[in-house]
Amino acid sequence: MQDDQFYTSKGYEARNPGELSPAMEDYLEMICRHIREGNIMRINVLASLLHVTPPSASKMVNKLKDMGYVSFQPYGYIQLTEKGGQKGRFLLERHDILHRLFCLINHSENELETVELIEHYINEDTIYNIRAFLDSLPG
């Protein structure tokens, strides 16, 4: 496929099969955030944090397990694999970088909704270029 072709968002996603979907990224990001804060992650906690039902959370965690991002036994703890930890750290960094950018642009202190809606559609190179830009700003 050529880079100068237009697609729907689903079309762009289809160009990168095997990648995490935006929903999968949200789950992995929350798992990583919760564990990073020193907490134990269980399905019911994850469901509560993301405002979904426990069966929905369980289904998504099993998909992440099948892809090698988490380890999980029914009624047990959700743990990150090495692959999941690496990806999760990137997802958290991406979130933080975009939050910094939008707070700066909008002269606000909280741009959570904006970040959550767009973070899945910005590639890794662009994220690191935004970080370099933000780091180059005075003060």
Z-matrix of the N, CA and C atoms (Angstrom, degrees):
N
C 1 1.454
C 2 1.524 1 109.45
N 3 1.303 2 114.80 1 146.71
C 4 1.460 3 120.18 2 -179.54
C 5 1.520 4 110.40 3 -88.64
N 6 1.333 5 115.39 4 149.19
C 7 1.453 6 120.44 5 -178.88
C 8 1.522 7 112.95 6 -74.80
N 9 1.331 8 119.08 7 -15.90
C 10 1.456 9 120.91 8 -178.10
C 11 1.532 10 112.26 9 -96.50
N 12 1.315 11 116.90 10 17.96
C 13 1.453 12 122.50 11 179.17
C 14 1.533 13 109.15 12 -96.89
N 15 1.315 14 116.64 13 145.61
C 16 1.463 15 121.23 14 177.35
C 17 1.523 16 109.41 15 -96.56
N 18 1.333 17 115.25 16 143.03
C 19 1.458 18 122.67 17 178.21
C 20 1.520 19 108.62 18 -139.54
N 21 1.324 20 116.48 19 167.93
C 22 1.461 21 120.62 20 168.50
C 23 1.526 22 106.98 21 -75.78
N 24 1.317 23 117.24 22 169.17
C 25 1.470 24 118.96 23 178.18
C 26 1.525 25 110.28 24 -59.96
N 27 1.315 26 117.47 25 -37.50
C 28 1.477 27 120.89 26 176.49
C 29 1.520 28 110.50 27 -64.20
N 30 1.322 29 116.78 28 -35.74
C 31 1.458 30 120.66 29 178.14
C 32 1.517 31 112.26 30 -64.66
N 33 1.324 32 116.06 31 -41.91
C 34 1.462 33 119.75 32 176.77
C 35 1.527 34 110.55 33 -65.00
N 36 1.339 35 116.94 34 -40.13
C 37 1.458 36 120.53 35 177.66
C 38 1.525 37 110.76 36 -62.10
N 39 1.324 38 116.97 37 -38.83
C 40 1.459 39 121.35 38 -179.27
C 41 1.527 40 112.36 39 -66.56
N 42 1.317 41 117.12 40 -20.96
C 43 1.463 42 120.66 41 178.29
C 44 1.522 43 111.60 42 -71.29
N 45 1.325 44 117.44 43 -17.14
C 46 1.465 45 122.23 44 -178.72
C 47 1.530 46 110.36 45 -123.99
N 48 1.340 47 116.71 46 67.42
C 49 1.465 48 118.55 47 -178.78
C 50 1.528 49 111.03 48 -63.76
N 51 1.329 50 115.85 49 149.72
C 52 1.449 51 120.43 50 179.28
C 53 1.515 52 113.51 51 88.09
N 54 1.313 53 116.34 52 -7.79
C 55 1.466 54 120.51 53 177.41
C 56 1.523 55 108.74 54 -79.54
N 57 1.304 56 115.14 55 160.97
C 58 1.459 57 120.23 56 174.97
C 59 1.522 58 109.81 57 -69.94
N 60 1.312 59 116.39 58 139.72
C 61 1.463 60 120.49 59 173.92
C 62 1.528 61 108.04 60 -74.54
N 63 1.335 62 117.79 61 163.42
C 64 1.466 63 119.38 62 175.59
C 65 1.531 64 112.69 63 -54.31
N 66 1.321 65 117.70 64 -40.48
C 67 1.467 66 119.95 65 179.24
C 68 1.526 67 111.05 66 -65.04
N 69 1.324 68 116.95 67 -41.51
C 70 1.468 69 120.05 68 178.12
C 71 1.520 70 110.59 69 -62.28
N 72 1.318 71 116.14 70 -39.90
C 73 1.467 72 119.88 71 177.15
C 74 1.521 73 110.98 72 -61.39
N 75 1.327 74 117.31 73 -41.62
C 76 1.463 75 120.57 74 179.09
C 77 1.532 76 111.06 75 -60.29
N 78 1.324 77 116.40 76 -44.39
C 79 1.459 78 120.42 77 179.24
C 80 1.526 79 110.47 78 -64.31
N 81 1.322 80 117.82 79 -48.33
C 82 1.459 81 120.98 80 -178.17
C 83 1.529 82 110.81 81 -63.80
N 84 1.320 83 116.70 82 -40.53
C 85 1.467 84 120.48 83 178.00
C 86 1.531 85 110.79 84 -61.11
N 87 1.322 86 117.56 85 -43.03
C 88 1.467 87 120.37 86 -179.63
C 89 1.525 88 111.09 87 -68.53
N 90 1.318 89 117.27 88 -40.44
C 91 1.465 90 120.33 89 177.32
C 92 1.522 91 109.27 90 -59.28
N 93 1.308 92 116.81 91 -47.77
C 94 1.459 93 121.83 92 -178.77
C 95 1.529 94 110.83 93 -63.70
N 96 1.329 95 117.49 94 -43.63
C 97 1.460 96 121.86 95 -179.75
C 98 1.539 97 110.53 96 -61.16
N 99 1.306 98 116.30 97 -45.50
C 100 1.465 99 121.58 98 -176.89
C 101 1.537 100 110.78 99 -66.91
N 102 1.316 101 116.98 100 -43.13
C 103 1.465 102 121.12 101 179.02
C 104 1.521 103 110.52 102 -68.02
N 105 1.336 104 117.19 103 -39.70
C 106 1.465 105 121.44 104 179.33
C 107 1.529 106 111.01 105 -60.15
N 108 1.315 107 116.72 106 -31.07
C 109 1.461 108 121.40 107 178.99
C 110 1.529 109 112.01 108 -79.49
N 111 1.333 110 116.68 109 3.53
C 112 1.460 111 121.20 110 176.18
C 113 1.508 112 114.90 111 88.69
N 114 1.316 113 116.83 112 15.42
C 115 1.453 114 121.34 113 -178.20
C 116 1.525 115 111.29 114 -99.60
N 117 1.316 116 115.10 115 159.70
C 118 1.464 117 121.72 116 173.86
C 119 1.520 118 107.31 117 -92.64
N 120 1.329 119 115.79 118 135.97
C 121 1.473 120 119.57 119 -178.08
C 122 1.522 121 110.34 120 -104.00
N 123 1.307 122 114.28 121 127.13
C 124 1.466 123 123.09 122 173.33
C 125 1.526 124 108.08 123 -124.58
N 126 1.312 125 115.81 124 163.70
C 127 1.470 126 121.10 125 -178.49
C 128 1.525 127 111.57 126 -57.17
N 129 1.328 128 117.82 127 -46.46
C 130 1.473 129 119.07 128 -176.54
C 131 1.525 130 111.42 129 -65.85
N 132 1.326 131 118.15 130 -32.87
C 133 1.466 132 121.09 131 177.68
C 134 1.528 133 109.15 132 -69.87
N 135 1.322 134 116.57 133 -45.73
C 136 1.468 135 120.73 134 178.51
C 137 1.521 136 110.73 135 -58.87
N 138 1.315 137 116.42 136 -45.91
C 139 1.470 138 120.71 137 179.55
C 140 1.526 139 110.45 138 -59.17
N 141 1.320 140 116.44 139 -43.42
C 142 1.464 141 120.62 140 -179.93
C 143 1.523 142 111.09 141 -64.59
N 144 1.323 143 117.49 142 -44.28
C 145 1.466 144 120.91 143 -178.59
C 146 1.525 145 112.71 144 -63.94
N 147 1.334 146 116.38 145 -32.84
C 148 1.469 147 120.35 146 -178.13
C 149 1.535 148 113.10 147 -100.27
N 150 1.328 149 116.03 148 2.68
C 151 1.469 150 121.11 149 178.88
C 152 1.528 151 112.13 150 56.75
N 153 1.343 152 115.24 151 48.19
C 154 1.464 153 122.28 152 175.24
C 155 1.525 154 107.30 153 -127.61
N 156 1.305 155 116.43 154 172.29
C 157 1.465 156 120.13 155 177.93
C 158 1.522 157 109.97 156 -80.58
N 159 1.335 158 117.54 157 152.39
C 160 1.467 159 119.97 158 176.18
C 161 1.540 160 113.46 159 -56.10
N 162 1.339 161 120.43 160 -40.02
C 163 1.466 162 118.23 161 177.01
C 164 1.536 163 112.70 162 -62.09
N 165 1.331 164 117.67 163 -36.58
C 166 1.468 165 120.52 164 176.74
C 167 1.521 166 110.69 165 -64.93
N 168 1.327 167 116.06 166 -43.64
C 169 1.464 168 120.22 167 179.07
C 170 1.524 169 110.31 168 -63.89
N 171 1.309 170 117.36 169 -41.74
C 172 1.464 171 121.82 170 179.82
C 173 1.529 172 110.93 171 -62.26
N 174 1.312 173 116.18 172 -43.00
C 175 1.464 174 120.68 173 179.18
C 176 1.535 175 110.48 174 -61.57
N 177 1.321 176 116.97 175 -44.45
C 178 1.464 177 120.42 176 -178.71
C 179 1.530 178 110.91 177 -69.05
N 180 1.319 179 117.92 178 -40.31
C 181 1.465 180 120.52 179 178.75
C 182 1.527 181 109.92 180 -62.64
N 183 1.312 182 117.30 181 -37.77
C 184 1.463 183 119.40 182 177.27
C 185 1.529 184 111.68 183 -65.68
N 186 1.327 185 117.45 184 -34.87
C 187 1.472 186 119.93 185 175.02
C 188 1.528 187 109.99 186 -65.54
N 189 1.333 188 116.72 187 -43.41
C 190 1.465 189 120.39 188 178.38
C 191 1.527 190 110.76 189 -64.10
N 192 1.326 191 116.59 190 -35.57
C 193 1.467 192 121.39 191 176.66
C 194 1.533 193 109.53 192 -64.74
N 195 1.320 194 117.07 193 -46.20
C 196 1.468 195 121.09 194 -179.97
C 197 1.526 196 111.90 195 -61.59
N 198 1.325 197 116.64 196 -28.97
C 199 1.469 198 121.09 197 179.85
C 200 1.535 199 112.10 198 -88.49
N 201 1.335 200 116.90 199 -3.70
C 202 1.455 201 120.73 200 175.74
C 203 1.508 202 116.07 201 88.23
N 204 1.328 203 117.99 202 16.90
C 205 1.464 204 121.19 203 -178.42
C 206 1.521 205 113.73 204 -92.15
N 207 1.326 206 116.87 205 -27.00
C 208 1.464 207 120.57 206 -179.83
C 209 1.523 208 109.42 207 -138.91
N 210 1.312 209 114.81 208 160.76
C 211 1.460 210 120.47 209 167.97
C 212 1.527 211 106.01 210 -115.47
N 213 1.314 212 115.12 211 144.99
C 214 1.454 213 119.13 212 -173.57
C 215 1.517 214 109.61 213 -165.14
N 216 1.308 215 115.31 214 134.60
C 217 1.462 216 122.31 215 171.38
C 218 1.527 217 106.84 216 -116.37
N 219 1.322 218 118.23 217 141.77
C 220 1.465 219 119.32 218 178.62
C 221 1.531 220 111.47 219 -49.38
N 222 1.316 221 115.72 220 134.69
C 223 1.462 222 125.29 221 -179.43
C 224 1.529 223 113.07 222 67.17
N 225 1.330 224 116.52 223 14.17
C 226 1.460 225 120.52 224 179.45
C 227 1.517 226 111.18 225 -110.85
N 228 1.310 227 114.66 226 -168.61
C 229 1.454 228 121.75 227 178.33
C 230 1.515 229 110.04 228 -83.18
N 231 1.312 230 115.63 229 150.81
C 232 1.464 231 121.58 230 171.79
C 233 1.518 232 105.96 231 -93.79
N 234 1.315 233 116.67 232 127.56
C 235 1.455 234 121.48 233 179.23
C 236 1.517 235 109.11 234 -124.75
N 237 1.313 236 116.14 235 147.45
C 238 1.458 237 121.25 236 177.22
C 239 1.522 238 109.87 237 -82.46
N 240 1.319 239 116.41 238 138.90
C 241 1.456 240 120.90 239 169.27
C 242 1.531 241 107.00 240 -81.99
N 243 1.308 242 117.81 241 175.57
C 244 1.463 243 119.70 242 176.27
C 245 1.532 244 110.04 243 -59.65
N 246 1.323 245 115.89 244 -44.45
C 247 1.468 246 121.20 245 177.89
C 248 1.531 247 110.73 246 -60.05
N 249 1.324 248 116.58 247 -43.51
C 250 1.462 249 121.38 248 179.51
C 251 1.514 250 112.24 249 -66.23
N 252 1.321 251 116.27 250 -38.38
C 253 1.462 252 120.12 251 178.03
C 254 1.513 253 111.81 252 -64.82
N 255 1.328 254 116.58 253 -42.71
C 256 1.468 255 120.24 254 178.96
C 257 1.524 256 111.10 255 -63.40
N 258 1.312 257 116.07 256 -48.29
C 259 1.464 258 119.92 257 -179.52
C 260 1.531 259 110.04 258 -65.86
N 261 1.313 260 116.93 259 -41.64
C 262 1.460 261 120.96 260 179.83
C 263 1.513 262 112.23 261 -61.30
N 264 1.332 263 117.12 262 -41.47
C 265 1.471 264 119.91 263 178.08
C 266 1.523 265 110.51 264 -62.52
N 267 1.339 266 117.18 265 -40.14
C 268 1.461 267 119.69 266 176.54
C 269 1.525 268 110.69 267 -63.44
N 270 1.328 269 117.70 268 -44.05
C 271 1.467 270 120.92 269 -179.27
C 272 1.528 271 111.28 270 -60.88
N 273 1.327 272 116.94 271 -40.56
C 274 1.464 273 120.39 272 177.59
C 275 1.523 274 111.13 273 -67.09
N 276 1.331 275 116.07 274 -41.25
C 277 1.469 276 119.50 275 178.41
C 278 1.529 277 110.75 276 -64.66
N 279 1.326 278 116.50 277 -43.38
C 280 1.471 279 121.03 278 178.00
C 281 1.520 280 109.79 279 -57.62
N 282 1.322 281 116.19 280 -46.55
C 283 1.460 282 121.05 281 179.49
C 284 1.529 283 110.81 282 -58.92
N 285 1.322 284 116.70 283 -47.70
C 286 1.463 285 121.09 284 -177.95
C 287 1.532 286 112.06 285 -63.95
N 288 1.325 287 116.66 286 -41.58
C 289 1.471 288 120.64 287 179.43
C 290 1.523 289 110.45 288 -63.24
N 291 1.325 290 116.71 289 -46.70
C 292 1.465 291 119.52 290 179.99
C 293 1.527 292 111.47 291 -66.61
N 294 1.312 293 116.69 292 -35.76
C 295 1.461 294 119.41 293 177.55
C 296 1.524 295 110.36 294 -63.23
N 297 1.318 296 116.81 295 -44.36
C 298 1.474 297 120.75 296 176.66
C 299 1.524 298 110.44 297 -57.68
N 300 1.336 299 116.66 298 -45.79
C 301 1.466 300 121.51 299 -177.73
C 302 1.525 301 111.11 300 -61.75
N 303 1.318 302 116.98 301 -50.32
C 304 1.464 303 119.19 302 -175.05
C 305 1.525 304 112.25 303 -71.93
N 306 1.309 305 117.72 304 -31.38
C 307 1.474 306 119.04 305 174.04
C 308 1.522 307 109.73 306 -65.30
N 309 1.319 308 117.07 307 -40.32
C 310 1.461 309 121.16 308 178.12
C 311 1.529 310 110.69 309 -63.82
N 312 1.300 311 116.58 310 -50.33
C 313 1.474 312 121.87 311 -177.59
C 314 1.528 313 111.29 312 -62.25
N 315 1.324 314 116.13 313 -43.18
C 316 1.470 315 120.91 314 -174.25
C 317 1.528 316 113.76 315 -94.51
N 318 1.324 317 116.68 316 4.32
C 319 1.469 318 120.99 317 179.89
C 320 1.526 319 110.68 318 50.47
N 321 1.330 320 114.70 319 50.33
C 322 1.465 321 119.85 320 -178.45
C 323 1.524 322 109.50 321 -132.11
N 324 1.316 323 114.72 322 176.93
C 325 1.458 324 120.14 323 178.78
C 326 1.512 325 112.67 324 -111.32
N 327 1.337 326 117.29 325 -9.15
C 328 1.457 327 119.70 326 -179.08
C 329 1.520 328 110.78 327 -146.76
N 330 1.313 329 115.20 328 116.08
C 331 1.461 330 122.13 329 178.11
C 332 1.526 331 110.38 330 -124.96
N 333 1.332 332 116.28 331 34.71
C 334 1.455 333 121.78 332 -175.73
C 335 1.521 334 112.50 333 -54.60
N 336 1.309 335 117.75 334 -50.07
C 337 1.463 336 120.01 335 -176.03
C 338 1.523 337 111.26 336 -62.54
N 339 1.319 338 117.66 337 -43.97
C 340 1.463 339 120.94 338 179.14
C 341 1.522 340 110.41 339 -59.86
N 342 1.315 341 116.47 340 -46.71
C 343 1.470 342 120.46 341 -179.53
C 344 1.521 343 110.52 342 -62.29
N 345 1.317 344 116.89 343 -46.87
C 346 1.458 345 120.41 344 -178.11
C 347 1.533 346 112.08 345 -60.89
N 348 1.312 347 116.61 346 -33.24
C 349 1.462 348 119.20 347 -178.34
C 350 1.524 349 113.60 348 -76.94
N 351 1.331 350 118.31 349 -28.18
C 352 1.467 351 118.27 350 -174.83
C 353 1.517 352 115.91 351 -113.41
N 354 1.327 353 118.12 352 -13.81
C 355 1.460 354 119.51 353 -170.83
C 356 1.523 355 113.92 354 -59.20
N 357 1.293 356 119.03 355 -25.64
C 358 1.461 357 122.33 356 -176.31
C 359 1.526 358 113.11 357 -75.74
N 360 1.304 359 116.37 358 -10.61
C 361 1.465 360 119.77 359 -171.29
C 362 1.517 361 113.31 360 -112.14
N 363 1.322 362 117.17 361 13.63
C 364 1.458 363 120.87 362 179.33
C 365 1.518 364 107.94 363 -116.35
N 366 1.332 365 116.32 364 126.67
C 367 1.463 366 119.17 365 -174.95
C 368 1.526 367 112.31 366 -75.27
N 369 1.316 368 114.33 367 166.24
C 370 1.460 369 121.74 368 -173.80
C 371 1.530 370 112.35 369 -60.80
N 372 1.330 371 118.16 370 -42.73
C 373 1.467 372 120.14 371 179.36
C 374 1.526 373 111.10 372 -59.61
N 375 1.321 374 116.43 373 -42.45
C 376 1.464 375 120.02 374 -179.92
C 377 1.527 376 110.81 375 -64.79
N 378 1.313 377 117.18 376 -38.95
C 379 1.470 378 120.39 377 177.99
C 380 1.523 379 109.96 378 -59.94
N 381 1.340 380 116.93 379 -46.16
C 382 1.460 381 119.21 380 -178.34
C 383 1.527 382 111.80 381 -69.97
N 384 1.325 383 117.26 382 -30.10
C 385 1.464 384 119.84 383 174.50
C 386 1.531 385 111.30 384 -69.78
N 387 1.315 386 117.35 385 -37.05
C 388 1.469 387 120.77 386 175.61
C 389 1.530 388 109.47 387 -64.37
N 390 1.338 389 116.67 388 -43.14
C 391 1.472 390 119.35 389 178.21
C 392 1.524 391 110.66 390 -60.19
N 393 1.343 392 117.27 391 -44.59
C 394 1.469 393 120.43 392 179.15
C 395 1.514 394 110.47 393 -61.61
N 396 1.329 395 117.20 394 -41.44
C 397 1.460 396 121.45 395 177.37
C 398 1.534 397 110.76 396 -60.74
N 399 1.333 398 117.08 397 -49.09
C 400 1.458 399 120.86 398 -179.37
C 401 1.528 400 111.64 399 -62.23
N 402 1.337 401 115.43 400 -40.25
C 403 1.464 402 119.53 401 179.93
C 404 1.529 403 112.73 402 -68.72
N 405 1.339 404 116.58 403 -21.91
C 406 1.465 405 120.15 404 -179.22
C 407 1.536 406 113.24 405 -83.87
N 408 1.329 407 116.15 406 -11.41
C 409 1.458 408 120.30 407 -178.61
C 410 1.528 409 110.37 408 -72.43
N 411 1.299 410 117.41 409 144.25
C 412 1.464 411 119.10 410 177.57
C 413 1.530 412 111.46 411 -68.71
N 414 1.346 413 114.30 412 147.30
C 415 1.456 414 123.00 413 172.80
C 416 1.456 415 114.27 414 54.81
